[in-house]
Amino acid sequence: MNIMNVKNFKINNLPSIFHSEFSKRYITSLLAKPFVILTGNSGTGKTRIAKKFAEYLEESIGNNEKNWLLVPVGADWTDNTKILGYFNPLANEGKGEYVKSNILKFIENANKPENKDIPFFLILDEMNLSHVERYFSDFLSHMETPDIPFELDGYDKKINYPKNLFITGTVNIDETTYMFSPKVLDRANVIEFKPKIKDVMNLFKDSNEEISSSIIANNGTSQAFLKLSKEIFSSNNFIDDTHFSFSQNDDNQQFSKNIDFVYDIFSEIYKIIEKNNFEFAFRTVKEIRQYILASSKISAEDEVNLNEIIDEQLLQKILPKIHGNEKEIGQLLEELIKLCEKYDLKLSEGKIKQMKGKLANVQYASFI
């Protein structure tokens, strides 16, 4: 298939399961940066939406293999061998042999020339059941420097980091799991999933809702997704030619390329959070720009609201790194609430108030 001839990738063209706010944020995040963390209580559907989207863009790559892989993370993942395999010197009658993990085989498939236009989705379920930095450090480094290949002791060649690889990690928080470090959180969009009460209660009436069969996309959809992702990642444009609506002062006011509006809001955010050493840097700004561009590209023109996109990025890129006791973040949260009220950032305001409530109850608060 000629990648130049594939159709555009738009949310409105996807099945209704992907029209929810959570699904749209997830897909936009993948397009902006191919590493997303989904957090929330156990059983809320984090793994389900990641798996459904991968199944929707499923492509057969030969030998009964697919372009997506779901791997449960184990508590014994103490190094990178569960991800990238290891050299066994006793195998092959003492000659030694490299033992490949399923993930390494998956990466090899993603790197094959015939698969370069196909997106590959790796889903790490319960990613924080072990210390992420212990088994995932290679990926954290290489996703920022994708042109530098993996070098594995005992493996007979270098492995390129696939430019068509998208990684989703699901996270549960309980006494058996570990917290993420700022290094991990800074490299991902972190999306908290809280299903609405009516959706949960509806399962009492309609048990078939959770077992609907998977829908496979039409030819060209998965290629269009990857093509758009590459365009966004390499684009120097900010808002391109898209017109955004925004709610401050006049809900119907339109503007094009209003980088000043985004600049002003995030400058205010920066001044608030740098007092407590939570300031962001170049990577975060770049990924926020990519998220804004991704959201504009996949939405209908009259559905793109810049306030809402900024709200999502404050929620997903800035707030996850904020944590501490009353003395450390109490005043900071108060100032962020006022900013959210000023710019009508409802999602972030709700989360900050939740953190503030937790701070009052247990004297410590964090995003996750």
Backbone torsions as a table, in degrees:
resi	resn	phi	psi	omega
1	MET	NA	134.2	178.1
2	ASN	-77.5	115.7	-176.2
3	ILE	-62.6	-25.0	-179.2
4	MET	-72.9	-15.5	-176.3
5	ASN	-102.6	1.9	-178.8
6	VAL	-72.8	156.4	-176.5
7	LYS	-76.8	168.1	177.2
8	ASN	-72.6	149.7	179.9
9	PHE	-98.9	113.5	-177.7
10	LYS	-130.1	141.8	178.8
11	ILE	-58.8	-41.3	-176.6
12	ASN	-64.8	-18.5	178.8
13	ASN	-88.5	-4.9	-178.4
14	LEU	-87.9	161.0	175.5
15	PRO	-58.3	158.1	-173.5
16	SER	-60.7	-25.3	179.8
17	ILE	-60.6	-23.5	-178.0
18	PHE	-100.0	13.3	-179.3
19	HIS	-93.9	-5.5	-179.4
20	SER	-70.0	160.3	178.6
21	GLU	-58.6	-43.7	-178.6
22	PHE	-63.2	-45.6	-179.4
23	SER	-63.2	-42.1	-179.6
24	LYS	-64.0	-42.0	178.1
25	ARG	-64.4	-38.2	179.1
26	TYR	-64.1	-48.1	-177.9
27	ILE	-66.2	-41.7	177.8
28	THR	-61.8	-39.7	179.9
29	SER	-64.7	-41.3	177.7
30	LEU	-61.0	-41.0	-179.7
31	LEU	-67.5	-35.9	-177.1
32	ALA	-76.5	-37.0	-179.9
33	LYS	-156.6	120.9	-172.4
34	PRO	-75.7	42.1	173.5
35	PHE	-147.2	114.1	-175.4
36	VAL	-130.3	137.9	175.2
37	ILE	-110.6	125.4	177.4
38	LEU	-107.0	122.4	-177.9
39	THR	-122.9	159.3	-179.3
40	GLY	154.5	174.4	179.5
41	ASN	-64.5	154.0	178.7
42	SER	-60.7	136.7	176.3
43	GLY	86.7	10.4	-177.2
44	THR	-88.8	-8.1	175.4
45	GLY	105.3	17.3	-179.8
46	LYS	-63.4	-52.1	-179.5
47	THR	-65.6	-34.5	-177.8
48	ARG	-60.7	-46.9	-176.7
49	ILE	-69.4	-36.6	178.0
50	ALA	-65.3	-42.4	180.0
51	LYS	-68.6	-41.4	-179.9
52	LYS	-61.6	-41.4	-179.0
53	PHE	-69.0	-39.8	177.0
54	ALA	-63.8	-41.4	178.2
55	GLU	-64.8	-36.8	179.8
56	TYR	-62.7	-38.0	-179.7
57	LEU	-97.6	24.0	-176.4
58	GLU	-65.5	137.9	175.2
59	GLU	-133.0	139.3	175.2
60	SER	-81.6	130.6	-177.3
61	ILE	-117.5	20.3	177.4
62	GLY	92.9	157.2	179.5
63	ASN	55.1	35.1	179.9
64	ASN	59.0	25.8	178.6
65	GLU	-102.0	157.0	-177.0
66	LYS	-124.4	171.5	-178.9
67	ASN	-93.2	21.9	172.6
68	TRP	-143.0	152.3	-176.2
69	LEU	-145.7	126.8	176.6
70	LEU	-106.2	121.0	-176.4
71	VAL	-126.4	118.0	174.3
72	PRO	-73.4	129.2	177.6
73	VAL	-80.1	136.3	-178.7
74	GLY	-103.3	158.4	178.1
75	ALA	-67.1	-15.7	-179.3
76	ASP	-92.5	11.9	178.5
77	TRP	-80.2	83.5	-175.1
78	THR	-102.4	-4.9	175.3
79	ASP	-152.8	-173.7	-173.4
80	ASN	-83.9	3.9	-177.3
81	THR	-67.4	-28.8	178.0
82	LYS	-70.1	-23.0	179.8
83	ILE	-93.5	-49.6	-169.8
84	LEU	-112.8	3.5	178.0
85	GLY	81.0	-169.7	-177.0
86	TYR	-160.0	162.7	177.9
87	PHE	-93.5	124.8	177.7
88	ASN	-103.7	106.1	-175.5
89	PRO	-70.8	-14.3	-177.4
90	LEU	-93.4	-12.7	-177.3
91	ALA	-74.3	167.6	175.8
92	ASN	57.3	48.7	178.2
93	GLU	56.0	41.6	176.5
94	GLY	83.6	-2.1	178.6
95	LYS	-80.7	-18.2	-179.1
96	GLY	90.4	150.8	-178.1
97	GLU	-158.9	142.1	177.9
98	TYR	-85.2	124.4	179.8
99	VAL	-92.1	111.4	-176.5
100	LYS	-85.9	136.0	172.1
101	SER	-80.3	164.4	176.0
102	ASN	-61.7	-32.9	179.6
103	ILE	-69.4	-39.7	177.5
104	LEU	-63.8	-42.2	176.7
105	LYS	-61.3	-37.4	178.3
106	PHE	-63.8	-42.7	178.1
107	ILE	-65.2	-40.6	177.2
108	GLU	-59.8	-41.7	177.6
109	ASN	-64.3	-41.1	179.7
110	ALA	-62.7	-29.9	-177.3
111	ASN	-84.2	-9.3	-178.7
112	LYS	-65.4	137.1	-177.9
113	PRO	-53.7	-36.4	-178.3
114	GLU	-71.6	-11.4	-179.6
115	ASN	-109.7	10.2	-172.4
116	LYS	-65.2	-21.2	-179.0
117	ASP	-100.1	9.2	-178.0
118	ILE	-110.8	130.7	175.7
119	PRO	-75.0	140.9	177.3
120	PHE	-115.8	129.9	-174.4
121	PHE	-114.5	116.6	175.9
122	LEU	-105.4	121.2	-179.7
123	ILE	-112.1	115.5	178.2
124	LEU	-99.4	104.9	-174.6
125	ASP	-83.5	134.1	-175.6
126	GLU	54.4	58.3	-172.3
127	MET	-61.0	-28.3	-176.8
128	ASN	-100.2	22.8	173.1
129	LEU	-69.5	-20.9	171.6
130	SER	-128.6	169.0	177.6
131	HIS	-64.8	116.9	-175.1
132	VAL	-59.6	-42.1	-176.2
133	GLU	-63.6	-23.8	-177.7
134	ARG	-73.6	-39.2	-176.5
135	TYR	-105.7	-13.7	-171.1
136	PHE	-116.7	7.1	-174.3
137	SER	-61.9	-36.4	178.5
138	ASP	-59.3	-43.2	-179.1
139	PHE	-68.7	-40.8	179.6
140	LEU	-58.9	-36.1	179.1
141	SER	-76.8	-48.4	-172.4
142	HIS	-73.3	-26.5	178.0
143	MET	-69.3	-19.3	174.8
144	GLU	-90.8	-22.0	177.7
145	THR	-130.0	66.5	-172.2
146	PRO	-64.2	-16.1	-179.8
147	ASP	-81.9	-8.3	177.0
148	ILE	-95.1	119.3	-175.9
149	PRO	-76.4	158.9	170.7
150	PHE	-68.9	143.4	172.2
151	GLU	-125.7	114.3	-174.8
152	LEU	-113.5	130.6	178.9
153	ASP	-61.6	124.4	178.1
154	GLY	91.2	-11.8	177.3
155	TYR	-87.6	137.3	-167.3
156	ASP	-79.2	-1.7	178.6
157	LYS	-155.4	167.0	176.8
158	LYS	-79.8	152.3	-179.0
159	ILE	-118.2	120.4	177.0
160	ASN	-73.0	145.9	173.2
161	TYR	-76.3	119.7	-173.7
162	PRO	-65.2	129.8	176.8
163	LYS	-78.5	-5.1	177.8
164	ASN	-110.4	21.9	-177.8
165	LEU	-101.1	129.4	178.2
166	PHE	-121.5	125.7	-175.0
167	ILE	-114.3	129.3	174.7
168	THR	-121.5	129.9	175.1
169	GLY	-114.7	130.1	175.0
170	THR	-97.7	147.7	-171.9
171	VAL	-133.9	128.2	169.0
172	ASN	-113.7	144.9	-179.6
173	ILE	-114.9	110.8	174.0
174	ASP	-155.2	-168.5	-174.8
175	GLU	-71.6	-8.1	-178.6
176	THR	-98.6	-1.3	-173.0
177	THR	-114.5	171.0	-178.1
178	TYR	-117.0	149.6	177.3
179	MET	-77.1	155.1	176.6
180	PHE	-84.8	148.0	174.9
181	SER	-84.4	161.2	175.3
182	PRO	-55.9	-31.1	179.4
183	LYS	-60.1	-39.5	179.5
184	VAL	-74.7	-48.4	-176.0
185	LEU	-62.5	-32.3	-177.9
186	ASP	-70.7	-17.9	-176.4
187	ARG	-98.7	5.2	-174.2
188	ALA	-138.3	159.6	160.7
189	ASN	-86.4	128.0	-178.8
190	VAL	-106.4	116.2	-175.9
191	ILE	-116.1	120.7	178.3
192	GLU	-91.8	129.6	-177.6
193	PHE	-108.2	118.3	174.4
194	LYS	-127.0	103.3	-179.5
195	PRO	-64.2	146.9	178.7
196	LYS	-72.1	148.6	-174.2
197	ILE	-59.5	-36.3	-179.1
198	LYS	-66.4	-33.9	178.5
199	ASP	-69.3	-36.5	178.0
200	VAL	-69.4	-47.2	-177.2
201	MET	-66.8	-28.6	-179.8
202	ASN	-62.6	-21.3	179.0
203	LEU	-66.1	-22.6	174.9
204	PHE	-65.1	-30.3	-176.6
205	LYS	-95.2	-32.8	-175.4
206	ASP	-132.5	91.1	-178.0
207	SER	-75.4	-12.2	-179.2
208	ASN	-79.1	-11.4	-175.6
209	GLU	-60.8	-34.1	-174.6
210	GLU	-89.2	-8.0	-173.8
211	ILE	-117.2	21.6	178.6
212	SER	-62.5	144.8	-177.5
213	SER	-70.4	155.6	-178.7
214	SER	-72.4	148.5	178.2
215	ILE	-111.1	130.8	179.3
216	ILE	-99.1	135.9	-177.4
217	ALA	-68.7	158.8	174.9
218	ASN	-69.6	161.2	179.1
219	ASN	-55.0	132.7	176.5
220	GLY	98.5	-14.6	-176.1
221	THR	-70.1	-45.2	-180.0
222	SER	-65.6	-37.9	177.7
223	GLN	-66.3	-36.4	178.5
224	ALA	-66.3	-36.9	177.2
225	PHE	-61.7	-47.9	-179.3
226	LEU	-66.6	-41.4	179.7
227	LYS	-59.9	-43.8	179.2
228	LEU	-65.5	-40.4	178.6
229	SER	-58.9	-44.8	179.8
230	LYS	-66.0	-37.6	178.1
231	GLU	-63.5	-43.3	-179.0
232	ILE	-66.1	-43.5	-177.0
233	PHE	-65.0	-32.4	-175.9
234	SER	-100.5	-2.7	-174.8
235	SER	-74.4	141.4	172.4
236	ASN	-97.3	-5.7	178.9
237	ASN	-76.5	152.5	179.1
238	PHE	-98.4	-67.8	179.3
239	ILE	-114.5	5.4	174.5
240	ASP	55.4	-135.1	-179.8
241	ASP	-105.0	14.0	-176.9
242	THR	-79.1	140.9	175.4
243	HIS	-98.3	131.7	-179.8
244	PHE	-110.2	146.2	166.4
245	SER	-96.3	154.7	173.7
246	PHE	-149.8	154.0	-165.2
247	SER	-89.6	-16.4	-176.1
248	GLN	-68.6	129.0	178.5
249	ASN	71.2	-53.0	-175.4
250	ASP	-143.9	111.3	-176.6
251	ASP	-62.6	-24.5	-175.1
252	ASN	-97.4	-1.7	-179.0
253	GLN	-66.9	136.4	179.4
254	GLN	-114.1	150.2	174.7
255	PHE	-153.6	158.4	-179.6
256	SER	-122.6	133.3	177.6
257	LYS	54.7	42.1	-177.6
258	ASN	-84.4	72.4	-179.6
259	ILE	-67.0	-24.3	179.9
260	ASP	-63.2	-37.2	-179.5
261	PHE	-64.0	-47.1	178.3
262	VAL	-64.9	-43.9	-179.9
263	TYR	-57.7	-45.6	-176.8
264	ASP	-63.7	-44.2	-178.3
265	ILE	-65.1	-48.9	-176.6
266	PHE	-73.1	-22.4	172.2
267	SER	-66.9	-41.2	177.0
268	GLU	-64.1	-42.7	178.5
269	ILE	-61.1	-45.3	-179.1
270	TYR	-58.2	-44.9	-178.1
271	LYS	-63.9	-31.6	179.4
272	ILE	-73.5	-47.7	-170.8
273	ILE	-83.6	-20.5	-179.3
274	GLU	-70.2	-20.3	177.5
275	LYS	-61.0	-26.6	-178.7
276	ASN	-113.6	18.9	176.5
277	ASN	64.2	34.7	174.9
278	PHE	-110.0	18.1	-176.1
279	GLU	-64.0	154.1	179.0
280	PHE	-102.8	170.6	-175.9
281	ALA	-135.2	-155.0	-169.2
282	PHE	-60.1	-44.1	-178.0
283	ARG	-58.7	-44.8	-177.7
284	THR	-64.1	-43.3	179.3
285	VAL	-62.0	-45.0	179.9
286	LYS	-59.7	-43.1	-176.6
287	GLU	-74.3	-29.2	173.6
288	ILE	-67.0	-42.6	175.9
289	ARG	-58.4	-43.8	-179.5
290	GLN	-65.8	-36.0	179.0
291	TYR	-66.2	-43.1	178.2
292	ILE	-61.4	-43.5	179.2
293	LEU	-65.5	-42.7	179.3
294	ALA	-61.2	-44.3	-179.3
295	SER	-62.1	-38.4	179.4
296	SER	-69.1	-33.5	-175.6
297	LYS	-74.2	-33.4	-173.9
298	ILE	-97.1	-3.8	-176.9
299	SER	-108.9	155.4	171.3
300	ALA	-67.2	149.9	-173.3
301	GLU	-56.4	-38.9	-176.5
302	ASP	-81.5	2.0	-179.1
303	GLU	-108.4	3.2	-175.8
304	VAL	-98.1	111.9	180.0
305	ASN	-116.8	117.2	-173.2
306	LEU	-66.3	-34.9	175.5
307	ASN	-56.9	-44.9	-178.2
308	GLU	-64.9	-38.7	-179.7
309	ILE	-68.2	-43.1	176.7
310	ILE	-61.8	-41.0	177.3
311	ASP	-57.6	-46.2	-179.9
312	GLU	-62.8	-37.2	-178.7
313	GLN	-77.1	-33.2	170.9
314	LEU	-61.5	-42.1	-178.9
315	LEU	-68.8	-41.8	-170.2
316	GLN	-94.5	-24.4	-175.3
317	LYS	-112.9	-28.2	-175.2
318	ILE	-101.8	-51.9	-174.8
319	LEU	-63.0	-33.8	-177.8
320	PRO	-57.6	-23.7	-177.6
321	LYS	-90.1	-5.4	-177.2
322	ILE	-88.1	126.4	179.8
323	HIS	-158.6	155.8	176.4
324	GLY	150.6	-173.9	179.8
325	ASN	-94.6	-176.6	-176.6
326	GLU	-57.7	-43.3	-178.6
327	LYS	-65.5	-35.2	-175.5
328	GLU	-78.4	-42.3	-171.8
329	ILE	-129.1	2.5	-178.1
330	GLY	-58.7	-52.9	179.7
331	GLN	-67.4	-36.5	178.7
332	LEU	-58.6	-46.3	-179.9
333	LEU	-63.9	-37.8	177.7
334	GLU	-61.6	-44.3	-179.4
335	GLU	-67.5	-36.9	178.5
336	LEU	-68.2	-34.9	176.8
337	ILE	-62.4	-43.4	178.8
338	LYS	-62.8	-39.8	177.7
339	LEU	-63.9	-42.0	179.7
340	CYS	-63.6	-38.8	177.5
341	GLU	-66.0	-38.0	-179.5
342	LYS	-63.4	-41.6	-175.2
343	TYR	-105.8	7.9	176.6
344	ASP	60.9	49.1	179.6
345	LEU	-99.4	83.2	-167.7
346	LYS	-69.8	-41.5	-178.7
347	LEU	-62.2	-48.4	-178.9
348	SER	-66.1	-39.2	179.2
349	GLU	-60.4	-43.6	179.2
350	GLY	-62.0	-42.2	-179.6
351	LYS	-68.4	-41.5	-179.6
352	ILE	-63.9	-40.0	178.1
353	LYS	-65.5	-35.1	175.8
354	GLN	-64.8	-44.0	177.4
355	MET	-63.1	-38.7	179.5
356	LYS	-64.8	-38.9	177.2
357	GLY	-65.2	-40.4	177.7
358	LYS	-65.6	-37.1	178.5
359	LEU	-61.3	-39.3	-179.7
360	ALA	-70.5	-32.1	-175.6
361	ASN	-82.8	-42.4	-173.6
362	VAL	-122.5	5.6	176.5
363	GLN	65.5	16.9	175.9
364	TYR	-153.7	143.5	179.9
365	ALA	-145.2	146.2	172.7
366	SER	-146.1	167.3	-178.8
367	PHE	-66.8	-47.1	-177.6
368	ILE	-93.3	NA	NA
